[in-house]
Amino acid sequence: MPDIQTPDKTRDKKLPSHAKVVVIGGGVVGCSILFHLAKFGWKDVVLLERNELTSGSSWHAAGQIHTISSDPNISRLQSYTIDLYKEIEELSGHSVGLHITGGFYLASNKTWYDYLKRERSKARYMGLNQEFISPKEVAERHPLIDPSHYLAALWDDQDGDLDPSGATYAFAKAARVYGAQYFTHTPATATAQRADGSWDVRTPKGVINAEHIVNCGGLWAREVGHMQGVHLPVQPMEHHYLLTEKIDAVANHPTRLPCGIDYEANIYFRQERQGMLLGTYEPKGTPWKVAGTPWEFGHELLQPDLERIADRLELGFERIPALGQVGIKDAINGPFTFGPDGNPMIGPVPGMRNYWVAVGVMAGFCQGGGVGLSLAEWMIDGEPSIDVWAMDVARFGEFATPDWGTVKSTENYERRFVMTFPNETLPKGRVQKTTALHDRLVAKGARMDQSFGLEHALWFANGPEDAHEDPSFERNRSHEYVAREVAVVRNAVGGIEIANFAKHAFKGAGARAYLNQILAGHIPLPGRLSLTPMLTPKGRLYGDLTIACLAEDHFMLVGSGSMQEAHRRWFEASLPGNVAYSNVSDLWHGIALSGPKSRDLLARICRDDVSGLALKFRDTRHCFVGGVPVILNRISFSGELGFEIYCRPHYLLRLAQAIEDAGADLGYQWYGARALMSLRLEKGWGAWGLDYRPDFNVVESGLDGFVNWKKEFVGKSAAAEQKASGARRKLVSLVVDVDGIDVSNDEAILKNGRAIGYVCSGGYAHHAQKSMAMGYVEIAHSAPGSQLDIEILGKTYQAEVLGAPIYDPNGDKMRG
Ligand SMILES: Cc1cc2nc3c(=O)[nH]c(=O)nc-3n(C[C@H](O)[C@H](O)[C@H](O)COP(=O)(O)OP(=O)(O)OC[C@H]3O[C@@H](n4cnc5c(N)ncnc54)[C@H](O)[C@@H]3O)c2cc1C
């Protein structure tokens, strides 16, 4: 077990009365943030620790470090974190006990082998050094492992282990080299905001006023949040690892043994002194202190319960037999904090000013450096240098209550080494938020999923009993049902629920001017709609929005449902006094009709003239449909003639009934999100969060066609520079020559074996009957007709870059 460090001599130092930033919590995350802020030039930064540094989960971590993560940018940041340890060791003079041994990810069955092939493909374009090795090579590198259990292993040079306590202290002391200060035995007992937006942080040593505060409370993140009414959906979980007695084969091995993860056995392992360390995530997780972490909890461990992990240990002993042949020297059970999807929650809390969090970091030694880097960039530069959406606290909203957080965090703990397939829906914490259509659609056979807490239909089976699927990397039984929905939209008329789109309302005399400034595109005249990108000051995409001008001083923006809190935070940060803004996503539900017969259907239930002359493409209006008041937008994401009908939630059932009744003889059917994604692929339209996100700019994404270059707007000078210097990569659509499998995302795009880009989204285009992908490729390979390869599950498939949408390239059907 790692040593606890000697108490810091600075504990009795006088607390300053003011600082630019106060970081609350001296675990690895808080110390990394302190380090990065000071390194990047904010010297006047102070960290408060209620006890000694590392007094939460940081001191008893297993200290294993690796780069693999479900999110490519988190992988990149994990790689950055590992590289950083040498720097902070040298700077601080404090050993981090780093051993870069390299590590294995062991595949004991085809599914895990496929998973690792996907990871390898990702690593190719990220430039990470990962390669497959055979079971024989596994045994050569780690003679304790029984190779007969494995098909192969993915090897990563960068993996290893460190001393968690040493690493935390090294961050803190390196921060001090850059001028930061930290104070131990200085608990923050209360936080209060002044009228100027600054914060008073109360401690037993006095009050310190700061422009910004950062909650890095780790095991106490919830309690620190409660001081300000911030309810973070994180949950500490109990976790075990074992340390064995000396193993001769370890002691006599000439070099330190590599570390590893065996997913199927659900174990991780590494060398610890002359023995081994073995940890596991048991199938039934044990949340710790659901009601709150006691302030008295210090450098303590929990009572081990080996019964709970007995099955996993047995598997571990089977695969690394030497572990079962020696005694257990120590069994560690310690709590650490998980978030609902397993990723950290960082950034400014929406609805608050100068209140930042970096919490729920469940792999602090793999991720702490990257979290510190990204948060410091965000605070100092206004935005992180890479897209950290997968870690943004704003991906959770009001729906993410503490109870929901406990349920989902527990699920995530249990699934830490359990496969989640790209088409898999997770079962826990469901039906948290529903619309009036939920039961009706389920009764019709909807297979549902959850997005930003809200249930929505993925695809429709033949009734509820039929609404099941086996998650897989390949196409599954939903494929034929989705084909049926696509056919309905292309040939007749389909309806999809659109409650899960975000809606933002802007009212007031200054609304037009404000939107003109914050959005890069044209702001429509009353009664009209337009599409517009939204950019950060550095010219990165921060939104892809539809804007409806309902009146000269009243606009409704429609955008990504999952980004709604992030967008609220963005708007509120710059809102002038003469604009009233609100996130009205939950106040407007609705249904989008699409298909050649959608106008016929609409005409039957709307008294207004909805002919092409009276309701033109990109018109918007208040009217009545199905006898209820609505906002009617003539627009569609399917590439067909289409209408979005937004109504208040209490009218939704009535509207749905009217549509079903009027559409029966027109072939009306409901369709789900998978069909919509297939339809938009045929049009070559990117989707927010996949093809459009802050990693990309307006020029390379092709959204520059929607920019109004004649006006001033946020991000204009950066975007103009990007335009002038030309894109180095470009978003393209590709047709992929596959054999029953489609891309999902993150696959490498290759030219002569070299990764020249990667897939952002894709799947099967059912109407065109082609497998398609969208991805960013080097500009030299972006020309229509370019012949490329895409690596799917380790096999390469030919792909051709398209020059125009494969369906209705001129948009005649949509405009018709
Ligand atoms: C058994 C076990 C094994 C693990 N193995 C690994 C591993 O192999 N690799 C890996 O990367 N991660 C591992 N982890 C996870 C890792 O320990 C955590 O991700 C990491 O410690 C989180 O750090 P933190 O700074 O967010 O939180 P914490 O370490 O909990 O730190 C929070 C700090 O804030 C202080 N604090 C709280 N409230 C206040 C207040 N009001 N005022 C002042 N100070 C306050 C606390 O005293 C504490 O020191 C493991 C964890 C456990 C329990």
The ligand as an ORCA input file, in Angstrom:
! r2SCAN-3c Opt
* xyz 0 1
  C      -9.449      1.329     -3.738
  C      -9.229      2.333     -4.816
  C      -8.417      2.052     -5.905
  C      -8.238      3.004     -6.908
  N      -7.401      2.749     -7.938
  C      -7.156      3.691     -8.894
  C      -6.217      3.463     -9.918
  O      -5.601      2.410     -9.977
  N      -6.020      4.432    -10.849
  C      -6.698      5.618    -10.812
  O      -6.487      6.457    -11.676
  N      -7.589      5.856     -9.825
  C      -7.821      4.937     -8.870
  N      -8.709      5.186     -7.853
  C      -9.515      6.412     -7.913
  C      -8.780      7.621     -7.395
  O      -8.375      7.402     -6.099
  C      -9.724      8.820     -7.459
  O     -10.118      8.986     -8.788
  C      -9.060     10.094     -6.989
  O      -8.552      9.920     -5.701
  C     -10.057     11.254     -6.981
  O      -9.378     12.385     -6.501
  P     -10.139     13.689     -6.015
  O      -9.103     14.719     -5.828
  O     -11.244     13.976     -6.947
  O     -10.861     13.302     -4.671
  P     -10.332     12.971     -3.220
  O      -9.089     12.179     -3.256
  O     -11.470     12.406     -2.454
  O      -9.913     14.368     -2.638
  C     -10.806     15.321     -2.153
  C     -10.097     16.150     -1.132
  O     -10.912     17.255     -0.804
  C     -10.801     17.519      0.559
  N     -11.998     18.263      0.983
  C     -13.281     17.860      0.880
  N     -14.112     18.813      1.339
  C     -13.335     19.844      1.725
  C     -13.613     21.109      2.286
  N     -14.869     21.494      2.559
  N     -12.584     21.941      2.556
  C     -11.314     21.568      2.270
  N     -11.001     20.355      1.772
  C     -11.998     19.510      1.488
  C     -10.708     16.142      1.161
  O     -10.167     16.137      2.464
  C      -9.835     15.417      0.162
  O      -8.477     15.487      0.479
  C      -8.899      4.257     -6.827
  C      -9.685      4.523     -5.715
  C      -9.856      3.583     -4.722
  C     -10.705      3.908     -3.547
*
